[in-house]
Amino acid sequence: MGCPHTKFVRKTLHMAQELTVLADQAEGETHEDGCAVLVGVIRDCAYKIRSQAEREMHSRKARGAWDAKGAEEAG
């Protein structure tokens, strides 16, 4: 079993990707201002979450605390 911190960061990156996909899908279907604002909020949050998770991943890798085993455990 992998490091719980690595697994957490991987799951976070996966969730950010899911939010981005959701925003992409909704963007083409949105015709109301309120929903368009919501799509923007979702996309912005996804970028911020991904950015912070990537910083944590790089920090853990630099410290040698990144569990490279089980890369497929992101989901």
C-alpha positions as MATLAB code, in Angstrom:
seq = 'MGCPHTKFVRKTLHMAQELTVLADQAEGETHEDGCAVLVGVIRDCAYKIRSQAEREMHSRKARGAWDAKGAEEAG';
ca = [
       0.000    0.000    0.000;
       1.301    3.458   -0.887;
       1.955    6.431    1.336;
      -1.349    7.983    2.451;
      -0.068   11.485    1.665;
       0.883   10.510   -1.875;
      -2.490    8.850   -2.346;
      -4.229   11.990   -1.053;
      -2.335   14.245   -3.476;
      -3.043   11.891   -6.376;
      -6.750   11.804   -5.542;
      -6.754   15.589   -5.293;
      -5.178   15.891   -8.750;
      -7.788   13.473  -10.101;
     -10.624   15.500   -8.543;
      -9.241   18.701  -10.059;
      -9.212   17.005  -13.455;
     -12.823   15.881  -12.951;
     -13.845   19.457  -12.090;
     -12.124   20.726  -15.237;
     -13.949   18.148  -17.357;
     -17.253   19.111  -15.710;
     -16.649   22.791  -16.471;
     -15.716   21.972  -20.073;
     -18.890   19.938  -20.550;
     -21.135   22.515  -18.913;
     -19.593   25.435  -20.781;
     -21.094   24.308  -24.092;
     -24.514   23.746  -22.565;
     -24.738   26.930  -20.487;
     -27.044   29.654  -21.765;
     -27.836   31.482  -18.530;
     -25.637   34.024  -16.780;
     -25.913   32.336  -13.374;
     -24.788   28.985  -14.744;
     -21.976   30.617  -16.699;
     -20.726   32.181  -13.458;
     -20.909   28.781  -11.751;
     -18.882   27.207  -14.565;
     -16.268   29.923  -14.095;
     -16.119   29.305  -10.348;
     -15.751   25.553  -10.896;
     -12.955   26.075  -13.417;
     -11.165   28.580  -11.178;
     -11.374   26.230   -8.202;
     -10.096   23.330  -10.297;
      -7.043   25.360  -11.371;
      -6.315   26.440   -7.793;
      -6.713   22.905   -6.427;
      -4.513   21.453   -9.161;
      -1.862   24.116   -8.667;
      -1.633   23.535   -4.920;
      -1.605   19.747   -5.324;
       1.164   19.989   -7.925;
       3.207   22.199   -5.560;
       2.771   19.611   -2.822;
       3.703   16.780   -5.187;
       6.893   18.570   -6.305;
       7.760   19.425   -2.711;
       7.330   15.809   -1.614;
       9.378   14.577   -4.574;
      12.199   17.015   -3.708;
      12.200   15.708   -0.117;
      12.121   12.100   -1.293;
       8.730   11.631    0.345;
       6.803   10.821   -2.847;
       5.732    7.194   -3.158;
       6.366    6.402   -6.815;
       4.784    2.952   -6.450;
       1.172    2.509   -7.412;
       0.890    5.494   -9.726;
      -2.417    4.047  -10.883;
      -3.872    4.585   -7.394;
      -4.954    8.109   -8.363;
      -8.554    7.015   -8.769;
];
